[in-house]
Amino acid sequence: MKEKAQYFLARYDTKTDQCLGVYENLEEAIKKVYGYPKNHQKYRTSRNSIIASYSKAKRKDGYRRSARGIWYKIPI
């Protein structure tokens, strides 16, 4: 039996200072933001981009990575 996640994901736009969406899990976020089902060839790339964003990974120029907005992983 699968346990309920102990977090949710939020997507934020720093230019307009607005929340772009709140998602219960990573699969739902990818489906709604990118439109990729789990078996799509770009699913893994989009998943890694979201994870890099909420884990505050830096790009080569020193800025935080973003994947169609800045992502946050918020514990419940």
For each residue, the residues with C-beta under 8 A, 3 or more apart:
1:
2:
3:
4:
5: 8 24 25
6: 75 76
7: 73 74 75 76
8: 5 22 23 24 25 73 74 76
9: 22 23 24 25 26 29 50 54 71 72 73 74
10: 19 21 22 23 71 72 74
11: 19 20 21 22 23 29 33 68 69 70 71 72
12: 18 19 20 69 70 71 72
13: 16 17 18 19 20 69 70
14: 17 70
15:
16: 13
17: 13 14
18: 12 13
19: 10 11 12 13 22
20: 11 12 13 68 69
21: 10 11 29 32 33
22: 8 9 10 11 19
23: 8 9 10 11 26 28 29 32
24: 5 8 9 28
25: 5 8 9 28 29
26: 9 23 29 30 47 50 51
27: 30 31 38
28: 23 24 25 31 32
29: 9 11 21 23 25 26 32 33 50 71
30: 26 27 33 34 36 43 46 47 50
31: 27 28 34 35 36 37
32: 21 23 28 29 35
33: 11 21 29 30 46 68
34: 30 31 42 46 68
35: 31 32
36: 30 31 40 42 43 46
37: 31 40 43
38: 27 43
39: 43
40: 36 37 43
41:
42: 34 36 45 46
43: 30 36 37 38 39 40 46 47
44: 47 48
45: 42 48 49
46: 30 33 34 36 42 43 49 50 67
47: 26 30 43 44 50 51
48: 44 45 51 52
49: 45 46 52 53 65 67
50: 9 26 29 30 46 47 53 54 67 71
51: 26 47 48 54 55
52: 48 49 55 57 65 67
53: 49 50 56 57 64 65 66 67 70 71
54: 9 50 51 71 72 73
55: 51 52 73
56: 53 64
57: 52 53 64 65
58: 62 63 64 65
59: 62 63 64 65
60:
61:
62: 58 59
63: 58 59
64: 53 56 57 58 59 70
65: 49 52 53 57 58 59
66: 53 69 70 71
67: 46 49 50 52 53 71
68: 11 20 33 34
69: 11 12 13 20 66
70: 11 12 13 14 53 64 66
71: 9 10 11 12 29 50 53 54 66 67
72: 9 10 11 12 54
73: 7 8 9 54 55
74: 7 8 9 10
75: 6 7
76: 6 7 8
